[in-house]
Amino acid sequence: MVSPHVHCIIDAFELTDTTIEILKDKVTEHLAKTLGPDFLLPDVKYSAIQDQKGLFDRIGYMVPRIPL
């Protein structure tokens, strides 16, 4: 089973631990407002994109291909 999820790319020089905690808090706050008290806590994962190929790979994963 795949739980509903969201991917994002953040353009920033660096992401501090404090920034990641703020992101988690904001996502949790939004889920609570939108879904009510019974929702799964977000599992926020992050990693740096090192180069253009890495960015292309991430975008390719996030945007499904549409068969022609």
C-alpha positions in Angstrom: 0.0 0.0 0.0 1.3 3.5 -0.8 0.2 6.3 1.5 -0.7 9.6 -0.1 2.5 11.7 -0.3 4.0 14.9 -1.6 7.4 15.6 -3.1 9.1 19.0 -3.3 12.3 20.5 -4.4 13.6 23.4 -2.3 16.1 25.8 -3.9 18.3 26.9 -1.0 21.9 27.3 -0.3 21.5 25.2 2.8 18.8 23.6 4.9 19.5 23.8 8.6 18.1 21.4 11.2 15.9 24.3 12.4 14.5 24.9 8.9 13.7 21.2 8.6 11.9 21.2 11.9 9.9 24.3 10.8 9.0 22.5 7.6 7.8 19.4 9.5 5.8 21.5 11.9 4.1 23.4 9.0 3.3 20.2 7.1 1.9 18.6 10.3 -0.2 21.8 11.0 -1.6 21.7 7.5 -2.5 18.0 7.7 -4.3 18.5 11.1 -6.3 21.4 9.7 -7.2 19.6 6.5 -7.7 16.0 7.7 -8.7 16.4 11.3 -7.1 14.6 14.3 -6.8 11.2 12.6 -3.9 11.5 10.2 -0.5 9.9 9.8 2.4 12.0 11.0 4.6 13.1 8.1 7.9 11.3 7.5 10.0 14.1 6.0 13.1 12.9 4.2 15.6 15.2 2.6 18.9 15.0 0.7 21.0 17.5 -1.3 20.9 17.4 -5.1 24.5 17.5 -6.1 24.3 18.3 -9.9 22.0 18.7 -12.9 21.7 15.0 -13.4 20.5 14.6 -9.8 17.9 17.3 -10.4 16.8 15.8 -13.6 16.4 12.4 -11.9 14.4 13.8 -9.0 12.1 15.7 -11.4 11.7 12.6 -13.5 10.6 10.6 -10.4 8.2 13.3 -9.3 6.4 13.8 -12.6 5.0 10.7 -14.1 5.4 10.1 -17.8 2.3 10.3 -19.9 2.1 7.5 -22.5 1.6 8.8 -26.0 
